Amino acid sequence: MLSAKKINDYRSVDIGALDKTALVDVSNITLDNSLPKDKRMARIVRATKNPYCFLYEDTAVKIEFADNAPALQDAIAGALVRQKSGL
């Protein structure tokens, strides 16, 4: 399991200051949904080196989450409902 300090270290990286060639390209990484959540997370961390900063093809990506934001699944479901209703 990741420590709170390690997660904070991952989150606090300034992606603009990174050498893009040091980032891992995740475009070919596949997820094994048959594994338990903790094992999937461990595989992602091993594969990406930092799950908050990575490369997707030629684009550097940094993921950020608001502490008070809804769960990702709820946000996606809401977006799909709005799209379907034409909003």
ABEGO torsion letter per residue (X at the ends): XBBAAAAAAAAABBAAABBAAABBBAAABBBBAABBAAAAAAAAAAAAGBAABBBBEABBBBBBBBAABBBAAAAAAAAAAAAAAGX
